[in-house]
Amino acid sequence: MHAVGAGKCLDVPGYSTTQGTQPQIWDCNGGADQQWNFNANGIITNVQSGLCLDVSGGWTANGALVQLLTCNSAANQHWTLG
């Protein structure tokens, strides 16, 4: 996954590898903390930490927070593009 638009990327603050860290939109710099793998099973992992992009609490409402968490294949870690 690359830039989300206007030169911005999904970024892990402070290059954190700590569970519960909330990604942010930030200027693209090409760092591993801004590189993501969209896996065939729909799970998105951060290249630097290997942690999954997870919807906190499994919420489905608009504005739900996302975080980095150990991959567990739960529904709140599955994403679709489009």
N, CA, C and O atoms as a Maestro MAE file, in Angstrom:
{
 s_m_m2io_version
 :::
 2.0.0
}

f_m_ct {
 s_m_title
 :::
 protein
 m_atom[328] {
  # First column is atom index #
  i_m_mmod_type
  r_m_x_coord
  r_m_y_coord
  r_m_z_coord
  i_m_residue_number
  s_m_chain_name
  s_m_pdb_residue_name
  s_m_pdb_atom_name
  i_m_atomic_number
  :::
  1 25 0.847 -1.166 0.000 1 A "MET " " N  " 7
  2 3 0.000 0.000 0.000 1 A "MET " " CA " 6
  3 2 0.890 1.226 0.000 1 A "MET " " C  " 6
  4 15 1.948 1.258 0.628 1 A "MET " " O  " 8
  5 25 0.435 2.220 -0.714 2 A "HIS " " N  " 7
  6 3 1.225 3.446 -0.835 2 A "HIS " " CA " 6
  7 2 0.424 4.643 -0.326 2 A "HIS " " C  " 6
  8 15 -0.473 4.498 0.504 2 A "HIS " " O  " 8
  9 25 0.751 5.789 -0.820 3 A "ALA " " N  " 7
  10 3 0.165 7.049 -0.379 3 A "ALA " " CA " 6
  11 2 -1.357 7.028 -0.406 3 A "ALA " " C  " 6
  12 15 -1.969 6.445 -1.302 3 A "ALA " " O  " 8
  13 25 -1.953 7.669 0.583 4 A "VAL " " N  " 7
  14 3 -3.402 7.778 0.659 4 A "VAL " " CA " 6
  15 2 -3.916 9.001 -0.066 4 A "VAL " " C  " 6
  16 15 -5.128 9.197 -0.146 4 A "VAL " " O  " 8
  17 25 -3.042 9.821 -0.592 5 A "GLY " " N  " 7
  18 3 -3.436 10.994 -1.361 5 A "GLY " " CA " 6
  19 2 -2.701 12.229 -0.904 5 A "GLY " " C  " 6
  20 15 -2.314 12.342 0.259 5 A "GLY " " O  " 8
  21 25 -2.509 13.155 -1.825 6 A "ALA " " N  " 7
  22 3 -1.868 14.442 -1.540 6 A "ALA " " CA " 6
  23 2 -0.530 14.287 -0.836 6 A "ALA " " C  " 6
  24 15 -0.191 15.083 0.040 6 A "ALA " " O  " 8
  25 25 0.241 13.253 -1.220 7 A "GLY " " N  " 7
  26 3 1.552 13.066 -0.618 7 A "GLY " " CA " 6
  27 2 1.512 12.576 0.811 7 A "GLY " " C  " 6
  28 15 2.511 12.682 1.523 7 A "GLY " " O  " 8
  29 25 0.387 12.043 1.250 8 A "LYS " " N  " 7
  30 3 0.241 11.552 2.621 8 A "LYS " " CA " 6
  31 2 0.227 10.033 2.633 8 A "LYS " " C  " 6
  32 15 -0.218 9.401 1.675 8 A "LYS " " O  " 8
  33 25 0.715 9.449 3.719 9 A "CYS " " N  " 7
  34 3 0.778 8.002 3.874 9 A "CYS " " CA " 6
  35 2 0.244 7.609 5.248 9 A "CYS " " C  " 6
  36 15 0.180 8.421 6.170 9 A "CYS " " O  " 8
  37 25 -0.135 6.341 5.352 10 A "LEU " " N  " 7
  38 3 -0.486 5.786 6.649 10 A "LEU " " CA " 6
  39 2 0.826 5.478 7.362 10 A "LEU " " C  " 6
  40 15 1.631 4.680 6.880 10 A "LEU " " O  " 8
  41 25 1.033 6.109 8.502 11 A "ASP " " N  " 7
  42 3 2.321 6.151 9.193 11 A "ASP " " CA " 6
  43 2 2.159 5.628 10.616 11 A "ASP " " C  " 6
  44 15 1.122 5.835 11.247 11 A "ASP " " O  " 8
  45 25 3.193 4.948 11.119 12 A "VAL " " N  " 7
  46 3 3.218 4.531 12.518 12 A "VAL " " CA " 6
  47 2 4.047 5.565 13.279 12 A "VAL " " C  " 6
  48 15 5.243 5.699 13.020 12 A "VAL " " O  " 8
  49 25 3.434 6.299 14.213 13 A "PRO " " N  " 7
  50 3 4.150 7.354 14.933 13 A "PRO " " CA " 6
  51 2 5.410 6.845 15.631 13 A "PRO " " C  " 6
  52 15 5.386 5.815 16.305 13 A "PRO " " O  " 8
  53 25 6.492 7.567 15.464 14 A "GLY " " N  " 7
  54 3 7.740 7.266 16.146 14 A "GLY " " CA " 6
  55 2 8.332 5.910 15.815 14 A "GLY " " C  " 6
  56 15 9.103 5.358 16.600 14 A "GLY " " O  " 8
  57 25 7.973 5.362 14.644 15 A "TYR " " N  " 7
  58 3 8.471 4.046 14.242 15 A "TYR " " CA " 6
  59 2 8.159 2.976 15.288 15 A "TYR " " C  " 6
  60 15 8.902 2.005 15.430 15 A "TYR " " O  " 8
  61 25 7.061 3.159 16.015 16 A "SER " " N  " 7
  62 3 6.701 2.263 17.113 16 A "SER " " CA " 6
  63 2 6.431 0.838 16.638 16 A "SER " " C  " 6
  64 15 5.889 0.625 15.553 16 A "SER " " O  " 8
  65 25 6.811 -0.117 17.453 17 A "THR " " N  " 7
  66 3 6.489 -1.523 17.228 17 A "THR " " CA " 6
  67 2 5.673 -2.053 18.407 17 A "THR " " C  " 6
  68 15 5.620 -3.259 18.646 17 A "THR " " O  " 8
  69 25 5.042 -1.142 19.132 18 A "THR " " N  " 7
  70 3 4.264 -1.475 20.320 18 A "THR " " CA " 6
  71 2 2.803 -1.717 19.959 18 A "THR " " C  " 6
  72 15 2.200 -0.941 19.217 18 A "THR " " O  " 8
  73 25 2.242 -2.797 20.487 19 A "GLN " " N  " 7
  74 3 0.827 -3.079 20.273 19 A "GLN " " CA " 6
  75 2 -0.013 -1.924 20.811 19 A "GLN " " C  " 6
  76 15 0.327 -1.317 21.827 19 A "GLN " " O  " 8
  77 25 -1.101 -1.632 20.126 20 A "GLY " " N  " 7
  78 3 -1.999 -0.560 20.537 20 A "GLY " " CA " 6
  79 2 -1.657 0.792 19.935 20 A "GLY " " C  " 6
  80 15 -2.435 1.738 20.062 20 A "GLY " " O  " 8
  81 25 -0.498 0.899 19.276 21 A "THR " " N  " 7
  82 3 -0.137 2.155 18.622 21 A "THR " " CA " 6
  83 2 -1.152 2.467 17.535 21 A "THR " " C  " 6
  84 15 -1.521 1.590 16.753 21 A "THR " " O  " 8
  85 25 -1.604 3.714 17.485 22 A "GLN " " N  " 7
  86 3 -2.591 4.129 16.492 22 A "GLN " " CA " 6
  87 2 -1.887 4.805 15.317 22 A "GLN " " C  " 6
  88 15 -1.238 5.836 15.490 22 A "GLN " " O  " 8
  89 25 -2.014 4.222 14.114 23 A "PRO " " N  " 7
  90 3 -1.426 4.846 12.928 23 A "PRO " " CA " 6
  91 2 -2.016 6.235 12.679 23 A "PRO " " C  " 6
  92 15 -3.095 6.565 13.172 23 A "PRO " " O  " 8
  93 25 -1.298 7.027 11.915 24 A "GLN " " N  " 7
  94 3 -1.737 8.380 11.586 24 A "GLN " " CA " 6
  95 2 -1.476 8.653 10.113 24 A "GLN " " C  " 6
  96 15 -0.718 7.930 9.467 24 A "GLN " " O  " 8
  97 25 -2.095 9.683 9.590 25 A "ILE " " N  " 7
  98 3 -1.810 10.158 8.241 25 A "ILE " " CA " 6
  99 2 -0.666 11.156 8.366 25 A "ILE " " C  " 6
  100 15 -0.733 12.087 9.168 25 A "ILE " " O  " 8
  101 25 0.402 10.956 7.557 26 A "TRP " " N  " 7
  102 3 1.617 11.763 7.695 26 A "TRP " " CA " 6
  103 2 2.254 11.948 6.328 26 A "TRP " " C  " 6
  104 15 1.954 11.200 5.397 26 A "TRP " " O  " 8
  105 25 3.125 12.932 6.202 27 A "ASP " " N  " 7
  106 3 3.857 13.123 4.954 27 A "ASP " " CA " 6
  107 2 4.633 11.847 4.621 27 A "ASP " " C  " 6
  108 15 5.268 11.253 5.493 27 A "ASP " " O  " 8
  109 25 4.577 11.438 3.371 28 A "CYS " " N  " 7
  110 3 5.284 10.228 2.940 28 A "CYS " " CA " 6
  111 2 6.791 10.454 3.005 28 A "CYS " " C  " 6
  112 15 7.296 11.488 2.567 28 A "CYS " " O  " 8
  113 25 7.503 9.468 3.559 29 A "ASN " " N  " 7
  114 3 8.963 9.557 3.621 29 A "ASN " " CA " 6
  115 2 9.635 8.252 3.212 29 A "ASN " " C  " 6
  116 15 10.863 8.164 3.213 29 A "ASN " " O  " 8
  117 25 8.840 7.231 2.861 30 A "GLY " " N  " 7
  118 3 9.392 5.970 2.383 30 A "GLY " " CA " 6
  119 2 9.887 5.035 3.463 30 A "GLY " " C  " 6
  120 15 10.419 3.969 3.154 30 A "GLY " " O  " 8
  121 25 9.725 5.411 4.732 31 A "GLY " " N  " 7
  122 3 10.196 4.570 5.828 31 A "GLY " " CA " 6
  123 2 9.401 3.276 5.954 31 A "GLY " " C  " 6
  124 15 8.267 3.183 5.484 31 A "GLY " " O  " 8
  125 25 10.006 2.287 6.589 32 A "ALA " " N  " 7
  126 3 9.342 0.993 6.792 32 A "ALA " " CA " 6
  127 2 8.079 1.136 7.622 32 A "ALA " " C  " 6
  128 15 7.176 0.306 7.528 32 A "ALA " " O  " 8
  129 25 8.010 2.191 8.439 33 A "ASP " " N  " 7
  130 3 6.804 2.422 9.244 33 A "ASP " " CA " 6
  131 2 5.630 2.892 8.384 33 A "ASP " " C  " 6
  132 15 4.498 2.946 8.863 33 A "ASP " " O  " 8
  133 25 5.891 3.233 7.117 34 A "GLN " " N  " 7
  134 3 4.837 3.645 6.189 34 A "GLN " " CA " 6
  135 2 4.592 2.598 5.105 34 A "GLN " " C  " 6
  136 15 3.869 2.856 4.143 34 A "GLN " " O  " 8
  137 25 5.182 1.440 5.256 35 A "GLN " " N  " 7
  138 3 5.012 0.378 4.265 35 A "GLN " " CA " 6
  139 2 4.114 -0.711 4.853 35 A "GLN " " C  " 6
  140 15 4.272 -1.131 5.999 35 A "GLN " " O  " 8
  141 25 3.169 -1.148 4.025 36 A "TRP " " N  " 7
  142 3 2.152 -2.099 4.468 36 A "TRP " " CA " 6
  143 2 2.011 -3.217 3.449 36 A "TRP " " C  " 6
  144 15 2.148 -2.996 2.246 36 A "TRP " " O  " 8
  145 25 1.739 -4.406 3.936 37 A "ASN " " N  " 7
  146 3 1.459 -5.545 3.067 37 A "ASN " " CA " 6
  147 2 -0.029 -5.855 3.135 37 A "ASN " " C  " 6
  148 15 -0.581 -6.051 4.217 37 A "ASN " " O  " 8
  149 25 -0.680 -5.898 1.962 38 A "PHE " " N  " 7
  150 3 -2.072 -6.336 1.893 38 A "PHE " " CA " 6
  151 2 -2.020 -7.807 1.504 38 A "PHE " " C  " 6
  152 15 -1.785 -8.146 0.345 38 A "PHE " " O  " 8
  153 25 -2.238 -8.665 2.477 39 A "ASN " " N  " 7
  154 3 -2.114 -10.103 2.290 39 A "ASN " " CA " 6
  155 2 -3.351 -10.685 1.614 39 A "ASN " " C  " 6
  156 15 -4.434 -10.105 1.680 39 A "ASN " " O  " 8
  157 25 -3.182 -11.834 0.964 40 A "ALA " " N  " 7
  158 3 -4.258 -12.474 0.206 40 A "ALA " " CA " 6
  159 2 -5.495 -12.757 1.065 40 A "ALA " " C  " 6
  160 15 -6.606 -12.827 0.540 40 A "ALA " " O  " 8
  161 25 -5.315 -12.917 2.360 41 A "ASN " " N  " 7
  162 3 -6.452 -13.195 3.252 41 A "ASN " " CA " 6
  163 2 -7.151 -11.928 3.737 41 A "ASN " " C  " 6
  164 15 -8.068 -12.004 4.554 41 A "ASN " " O  " 8
  165 25 -6.724 -10.755 3.238 42 A "GLY " " N  " 7
  166 3 -7.357 -9.487 3.601 42 A "GLY " " CA " 6
  167 2 -6.767 -8.825 4.831 42 A "GLY " " C  " 6
  168 15 -7.258 -7.785 5.269 42 A "GLY " " O  " 8
  169 25 -5.734 -9.404 5.386 43 A "ILE " " N  " 7
  170 3 -5.087 -8.825 6.567 43 A "ILE " " CA " 6
  171 2 -3.964 -7.899 6.112 43 A "ILE " " C  " 6
  172 15 -3.184 -8.244 5.225 43 A "ILE " " O  " 8
  173 25 -3.890 -6.723 6.726 44 A "ILE " " N  " 7
  174 3 -2.866 -5.728 6.405 44 A "ILE " " CA " 6
  175 2 -1.833 -5.724 7.530 44 A "ILE " " C  " 6
  176 15 -2.176 -5.551 8.700 44 A "ILE " " O  " 8
  177 25 -0.561 -5.917 7.161 45 A "THR " " N  " 7
  178 3 0.510 -5.916 8.150 45 A "THR " " CA " 6
  179 2 1.504 -4.797 7.857 45 A "THR " " C  " 6
  180 15 1.770 -4.460 6.703 45 A "THR " " O  " 8
  181 25 2.037 -4.239 8.919 46 A "ASN " " N  " 7
  182 3 3.056 -3.210 8.802 46 A "ASN " " CA " 6
  183 2 4.406 -3.873 8.569 46 A "ASN " " C  " 6
  184 15 4.772 -4.804 9.286 46 A "ASN " " O  " 8
  185 25 5.148 -3.399 7.572 47 A "VAL " " N  " 7
  186 3 6.433 -3.994 7.206 47 A "VAL " " CA " 6
  187 2 7.414 -3.936 8.374 47 A "VAL " " C  " 6
  188 15 8.115 -4.913 8.639 47 A "VAL " " O  " 8
  189 25 7.470 -2.819 9.065 48 A "GLN " " N  " 7
  190 3 8.459 -2.656 10.129 48 A "GLN " " CA " 6
  191 2 8.170 -3.554 11.327 48 A "GLN " " C  " 6
  192 15 9.064 -4.251 11.808 48 A "GLN " " O  " 8
  193 25 6.942 -3.543 11.809 49 A "SER " " N  " 7
  194 3 6.627 -4.253 13.058 49 A "SER " " CA " 6
  195 2 6.083 -5.656 12.846 49 A "SER " " C  " 6
  196 15 6.195 -6.507 13.729 49 A "SER " " O  " 8
  197 25 5.489 -5.906 11.673 50 A "GLY " " N  " 7
  198 3 4.826 -7.185 11.438 50 A "GLY " " CA " 6
  199 2 3.460 -7.269 12.094 50 A "GLY " " C  " 6
  200 15 2.780 -8.290 11.982 50 A "GLY " " O  " 8
  201 25 3.045 -6.198 12.784 51 A "LEU " " N  " 7
  202 3 1.744 -6.175 13.448 51 A "LEU " " CA " 6
  203 2 0.632 -5.886 12.447 51 A "LEU " " C  " 6
  204 15 0.867 -5.302 11.389 51 A "LEU " " O  " 8
  205 25 -0.583 -6.303 12.797 52 A "CYS " " N  " 7
  206 3 -1.742 -6.141 11.917 52 A "CYS " " CA " 6
  207 2 -2.470 -4.828 12.173 52 A "CYS " " C  " 6
  208 15 -2.468 -4.296 13.283 52 A "CYS " " O  " 8
  209 25 -3.091 -4.323 11.110 53 A "LEU " " N  " 7
  210 3 -3.982 -3.178 11.222 53 A "LEU " " CA " 6
  211 2 -5.306 -3.716 11.748 53 A "LEU " " C  " 6
  212 15 -5.936 -4.550 11.098 53 A "LEU " " O  " 8
  213 25 -5.730 -3.251 12.909 54 A "ASP " " N  " 7
  214 3 -6.836 -3.812 13.675 54 A "ASP " " CA " 6
  215 2 -7.814 -2.698 14.044 54 A "ASP " " C  " 6
  216 15 -7.394 -1.609 14.434 54 A "ASP " " O  " 8
  217 25 -9.117 -2.967 13.924 55 A "VAL " " N  " 7
  218 3 -10.119 -2.001 14.389 55 A "VAL " " CA " 6
  219 2 -10.310 -2.234 15.876 55 A "VAL " " C  " 6
  220 15 -10.727 -3.312 16.299 55 A "VAL " " O  " 8
  221 25 -10.002 -1.223 16.658 56 A "SER " " N  " 7
  222 3 -10.064 -1.320 18.112 56 A "SER " " CA " 6
  223 2 -11.452 -1.739 18.591 56 A "SER " " C  " 6
  224 15 -12.456 -1.131 18.223 56 A "SER " " O  " 8
  225 25 -11.493 -2.765 19.400 57 A "GLY " " N  " 7
  226 3 -12.753 -3.223 19.976 57 A "GLY " " CA " 6
  227 2 -13.683 -3.903 18.988 57 A "GLY " " C  " 6
  228 15 -14.801 -4.271 19.348 57 A "GLY " " O  " 8
  229 25 -13.241 -4.077 17.748 58 A "GLY " " N  " 7
  230 3 -14.088 -4.704 16.737 58 A "GLY " " CA " 6
  231 2 -15.261 -3.843 16.303 58 A "GLY " " C  " 6
  232 15 -16.218 -4.362 15.727 58 A "GLY " " O  " 8
  233 25 -15.215 -2.555 16.560 59 A "TRP " " N  " 7
  234 3 -16.308 -1.646 16.216 59 A "TRP " " CA " 6
  235 2 -16.513 -1.602 14.710 59 A "TRP " " C  " 6
  236 15 -15.590 -1.869 13.941 59 A "TRP " " O  " 8
  237 25 -17.723 -1.266 14.296 60 A "THR " " N  " 7
  238 3 -18.027 -1.137 12.871 60 A "THR " " CA " 6
  239 2 -18.556 0.252 12.521 60 A "THR " " C  " 6
  240 15 -18.857 0.518 11.357 60 A "THR " " O  " 8
  241 25 -18.673 1.128 13.493 61 A "ALA " " N  " 7
  242 3 -19.217 2.469 13.261 61 A "ALA " " CA " 6
  243 2 -18.181 3.373 12.596 61 A "ALA " " C  " 6
  244 15 -16.976 3.170 12.740 61 A "ALA " " O  " 8
  245 25 -18.671 4.371 11.868 62 A "ASN " " N  " 7
  246 3 -17.783 5.388 11.311 62 A "ASN " " CA " 6
  247 2 -16.979 6.018 12.434 62 A "ASN " " C  " 6
  248 15 -17.490 6.242 13.532 62 A "ASN " " O  " 8
  249 25 -15.730 6.297 12.152 63 A "GLY " " N  " 7
  250 3 -14.870 6.942 13.135 63 A "GLY " " CA " 6
  251 2 -14.215 5.985 14.113 63 A "GLY " " C  " 6
  252 15 -13.515 6.425 15.026 63 A "GLY " " O  " 8
  253 25 -14.427 4.671 13.943 64 A "ALA " " N  " 7
  254 3 -13.788 3.696 14.826 64 A "ALA " " CA " 6
  255 2 -12.269 3.832 14.712 64 A "ALA " " C  " 6
  256 15 -11.745 4.084 13.627 64 A "ALA " " O  " 8
  257 25 -11.581 3.670 15.809 65 A "LEU " " N  " 7
  258 3 -10.129 3.814 15.832 65 A "LEU " " CA " 6
  259 2 -9.453 2.547 15.342 65 A "LEU " " C  " 6
  260 15 -9.939 1.439 15.568 65 A "LEU " " O  " 8
  261 25 -8.325 2.725 14.667 66 A "VAL " " N  " 7
  262 3 -7.505 1.587 14.265 66 A "VAL " " CA " 6
  263 2 -6.220 1.600 15.076 66 A "VAL " " C  " 6
  264 15 -5.775 2.641 15.561 66 A "VAL " " O  " 8
  265 25 -5.640 0.423 15.208 67 A "GLN " " N  " 7
  266 3 -4.425 0.266 15.991 67 A "GLN " " CA " 6
  267 2 -3.593 -0.855 15.402 67 A "GLN " " C  " 6
  268 15 -4.060 -1.604 14.544 67 A "GLN " " O  " 8
  269 25 -2.368 -0.967 15.863 68 A "LEU " " N  " 7
  270 3 -1.524 -2.100 15.506 68 A "LEU " " CA " 6
  271 2 -1.662 -3.139 16.607 68 A "LEU " " C  " 6
  272 15 -1.596 -2.817 17.793 68 A "LEU " " O  " 8
  273 25 -1.855 -4.394 16.199 69 A "LEU " " N  " 7
  274 3 -2.054 -5.461 17.168 69 A "LEU " " CA " 6
  275 2 -1.502 -6.763 16.594 69 A "LEU " " C  " 6
  276 15 -1.405 -6.918 15.377 69 A "LEU " " O  " 8
  277 25 -1.145 -7.681 17.457 70 A "THR " " N  " 7
  278 3 -0.716 -9.002 17.009 70 A "THR " " CA " 6
  279 2 -1.808 -9.597 16.130 70 A "THR " " C  " 6
  280 15 -2.993 -9.507 16.452 70 A "THR " " O  " 8
  281 25 -1.408 -10.197 15.034 71 A "CYS " " N  " 7
  282 3 -2.365 -10.789 14.107 71 A "CYS " " CA " 6
  283 2 -3.065 -11.974 14.756 71 A "CYS " " C  " 6
  284 15 -2.426 -12.848 15.341 71 A "CYS " " O  " 8
  285 25 -4.403 -11.987 14.640 72 A "ASN " " N  " 7
  286 3 -5.173 -13.084 15.228 72 A "ASN " " CA " 6
  287 2 -6.277 -13.572 14.290 72 A "ASN " " C  " 6
  288 15 -7.071 -14.435 14.663 72 A "ASN " " O  " 8
  289 25 -6.329 -13.025 13.079 73 A "SER " " N  " 7
  290 3 -7.307 -13.404 12.045 73 A "SER " " CA " 6
  291 2 -8.750 -13.111 12.418 73 A "SER " " C  " 6
  292 15 -9.664 -13.651 11.795 73 A "SER " " O  " 8
  293 25 -8.975 -12.275 13.413 74 A "ALA " " N  " 7
  294 3 -10.341 -11.880 13.779 74 A "ALA " " CA " 6
  295 2 -10.937 -11.017 12.665 74 A "ALA " " C  " 6
  296 15 -10.207 -10.441 11.859 74 A "ALA " " O  " 8
  297 25 -12.252 -10.936 12.628 75 A "ALA " " N  " 7
  298 3 -12.956 -10.172 11.591 75 A "ALA " " CA " 6
  299 2 -12.512 -8.711 11.560 75 A "ALA " " C  " 6
  300 15 -12.496 -8.097 10.493 75 A "ALA " " O  " 8
  301 25 -12.155 -8.150 12.704 76 A "ASN " " N  " 7
  302 3 -11.753 -6.741 12.753 76 A "ASN " " CA " 6
  303 2 -10.334 -6.507 12.245 76 A "ASN " " C  " 6
  304 15 -9.813 -5.395 12.335 76 A "ASN " " O  " 8
  305 25 -9.707 -7.562 11.708 77 A "GLN " " N  " 7
  306 3 -8.392 -7.415 11.088 77 A "GLN " " CA " 6
  307 2 -8.449 -7.726 9.597 77 A "GLN " " C  " 6
  308 15 -7.410 -7.784 8.939 77 A "GLN " " O  " 8
  309 25 -9.635 -7.925 9.063 78 A "HIS " " N  " 7
  310 3 -9.796 -8.228 7.635 78 A "HIS " " CA " 6
  311 2 -10.286 -6.985 6.904 78 A "HIS " " C  " 6
  312 15 -11.229 -6.329 7.344 78 A "HIS " " O  " 8
  313 25 -9.646 -6.668 5.794 79 A "TRP " " N  " 7
  314 3 -9.908 -5.451 5.030 79 A "TRP " " CA " 6
  315 2 -10.160 -5.786 3.566 79 A "TRP " " C  " 6
  316 15 -9.728 -6.828 3.071 79 A "TRP " " O  " 8
  317 25 -10.857 -4.898 2.888 80 A "THR " " N  " 7
  318 3 -11.034 -5.017 1.439 80 A "THR " " CA " 6
  319 2 -10.603 -3.713 0.796 80 A "THR " " C  " 6
  320 15 -10.727 -2.647 1.398 80 A "THR " " O  " 8
  321 25 -10.102 -3.793 -0.413 81 A "LEU " " N  " 7
  322 3 -9.733 -2.612 -1.171 81 A "LEU " " CA " 6
  323 2 -10.845 -2.305 -2.163 81 A "LEU " " C  " 6
  324 15 -11.469 -3.205 -2.725 81 A "LEU " " O  " 8
  325 25 -11.072 -1.034 -2.360 82 A "GLY " " N  " 7
  326 3 -12.047 -0.682 -3.372 82 A "GLY " " CA " 6
  327 2 -13.018 0.352 -2.985 82 A "GLY " " C  " 6
  328 15 -13.884 0.715 -3.781 82 A "GLY " " O  " 8
  :::
 }
 m_bond[327] {
  # First column is bond index #
  i_m_from
  i_m_to
  i_m_order
  :::
  1 1 2 1
  2 2 3 1
  3 3 4 2
  4 3 5 1
  5 5 6 1
  6 6 7 1
  7 7 8 2
  8 7 9 1
  9 9 10 1
  10 10 11 1
  11 11 12 2
  12 11 13 1
  13 13 14 1
  14 14 15 1
  15 15 16 2
  16 15 17 1
  17 17 18 1
  18 18 19 1
  19 19 20 2
  20 19 21 1
  21 21 22 1
  22 22 23 1
  23 23 24 2
  24 23 25 1
  25 25 26 1
  26 26 27 1
  27 27 28 2
  28 27 29 1
  29 29 30 1
  30 30 31 1
  31 31 32 2
  32 31 33 1
  33 33 34 1
  34 34 35 1
  35 35 36 2
  36 35 37 1
  37 37 38 1
  38 38 39 1
  39 39 40 2
  40 39 41 1
  41 41 42 1
  42 42 43 1
  43 43 44 2
  44 43 45 1
  45 45 46 1
  46 46 47 1
  47 47 48 2
  48 47 49 1
  49 49 50 1
  50 50 51 1
  51 51 52 2
  52 51 53 1
  53 53 54 1
  54 54 55 1
  55 55 56 2
  56 55 57 1
  57 57 58 1
  58 58 59 1
  59 59 60 2
  60 59 61 1
  61 61 62 1
  62 62 63 1
  63 63 64 2
  64 63 65 1
  65 65 66 1
  66 66 67 1
  67 67 68 2
  68 67 69 1
  69 69 70 1
  70 70 71 1
  71 71 72 2
  72 71 73 1
  73 73 74 1
  74 74 75 1
  75 75 76 2
  76 75 77 1
  77 77 78 1
  78 78 79 1
  79 79 80 2
  80 79 81 1
  81 81 82 1
  82 82 83 1
  83 83 84 2
  84 83 85 1
  85 85 86 1
  86 86 87 1
  87 87 88 2
  88 87 89 1
  89 89 90 1
  90 90 91 1
  91 91 92 2
  92 91 93 1
  93 93 94 1
  94 94 95 1
  95 95 96 2
  96 95 97 1
  97 97 98 1
  98 98 99 1
  99 99 100 2
  100 99 101 1
  101 101 102 1
  102 102 103 1
  103 103 104 2
  104 103 105 1
  105 105 106 1
  106 106 107 1
  107 107 108 2
  108 107 109 1
  109 109 110 1
  110 110 111 1
  111 111 112 2
  112 111 113 1
  113 113 114 1
  114 114 115 1
  115 115 116 2
  116 115 117 1
  117 117 118 1
  118 118 119 1
  119 119 120 2
  120 119 121 1
  121 121 122 1
  122 122 123 1
  123 123 124 2
  124 123 125 1
  125 125 126 1
  126 126 127 1
  127 127 128 2
  128 127 129 1
  129 129 130 1
  130 130 131 1
  131 131 132 2
  132 131 133 1
  133 133 134 1
  134 134 135 1
  135 135 136 2
  136 135 137 1
  137 137 138 1
  138 138 139 1
  139 139 140 2
  140 139 141 1
  141 141 142 1
  142 142 143 1
  143 143 144 2
  144 143 145 1
  145 145 146 1
  146 146 147 1
  147 147 148 2
  148 147 149 1
  149 149 150 1
  150 150 151 1
  151 151 152 2
  152 151 153 1
  153 153 154 1
  154 154 155 1
  155 155 156 2
  156 155 157 1
  157 157 158 1
  158 158 159 1
  159 159 160 2
  160 159 161 1
  161 161 162 1
  162 162 163 1
  163 163 164 2
  164 163 165 1
  165 165 166 1
  166 166 167 1
  167 167 168 2
  168 167 169 1
  169 169 170 1
  170 170 171 1
  171 171 172 2
  172 171 173 1
  173 173 174 1
  174 174 175 1
  175 175 176 2
  176 175 177 1
  177 177 178 1
  178 178 179 1
  179 179 180 2
  180 179 181 1
  181 181 182 1
  182 182 183 1
  183 183 184 2
  184 183 185 1
  185 185 186 1
  186 186 187 1
  187 187 188 2
  188 187 189 1
  189 189 190 1
  190 190 191 1
  191 191 192 2
  192 191 193 1
  193 193 194 1
  194 194 195 1
  195 195 196 2
  196 195 197 1
  197 197 198 1
  198 198 199 1
  199 199 200 2
  200 199 201 1
  201 201 202 1
  202 202 203 1
  203 203 204 2
  204 203 205 1
  205 205 206 1
  206 206 207 1
  207 207 208 2
  208 207 209 1
  209 209 210 1
  210 210 211 1
  211 211 212 2
  212 211 213 1
  213 213 214 1
  214 214 215 1
  215 215 216 2
  216 215 217 1
  217 217 218 1
  218 218 219 1
  219 219 220 2
  220 219 221 1
  221 221 222 1
  222 222 223 1
  223 223 224 2
  224 223 225 1
  225 225 226 1
  226 226 227 1
  227 227 228 2
  228 227 229 1
  229 229 230 1
  230 230 231 1
  231 231 232 2
  232 231 233 1
  233 233 234 1
  234 234 235 1
  235 235 236 2
  236 235 237 1
  237 237 238 1
  238 238 239 1
  239 239 240 2
  240 239 241 1
  241 241 242 1
  242 242 243 1
  243 243 244 2
  244 243 245 1
  245 245 246 1
  246 246 247 1
  247 247 248 2
  248 247 249 1
  249 249 250 1
  250 250 251 1
  251 251 252 2
  252 251 253 1
  253 253 254 1
  254 254 255 1
  255 255 256 2
  256 255 257 1
  257 257 258 1
  258 258 259 1
  259 259 260 2
  260 259 261 1
  261 261 262 1
  262 262 263 1
  263 263 264 2
  264 263 265 1
  265 265 266 1
  266 266 267 1
  267 267 268 2
  268 267 269 1
  269 269 270 1
  270 270 271 1
  271 271 272 2
  272 271 273 1
  273 273 274 1
  274 274 275 1
  275 275 276 2
  276 275 277 1
  277 277 278 1
  278 278 279 1
  279 279 280 2
  280 279 281 1
  281 281 282 1
  282 282 283 1
  283 283 284 2
  284 283 285 1
  285 285 286 1
  286 286 287 1
  287 287 288 2
  288 287 289 1
  289 289 290 1
  290 290 291 1
  291 291 292 2
  292 291 293 1
  293 293 294 1
  294 294 295 1
  295 295 296 2
  296 295 297 1
  297 297 298 1
  298 298 299 1
  299 299 300 2
  300 299 301 1
  301 301 302 1
  302 302 303 1
  303 303 304 2
  304 303 305 1
  305 305 306 1
  306 306 307 1
  307 307 308 2
  308 307 309 1
  309 309 310 1
  310 310 311 1
  311 311 312 2
  312 311 313 1
  313 313 314 1
  314 314 315 1
  315 315 316 2
  316 315 317 1
  317 317 318 1
  318 318 319 1
  319 319 320 2
  320 319 321 1
  321 321 322 1
  322 322 323 1
  323 323 324 2
  324 323 325 1
  325 325 326 1
  326 326 327 1
  327 327 328 2
  :::
 }
}
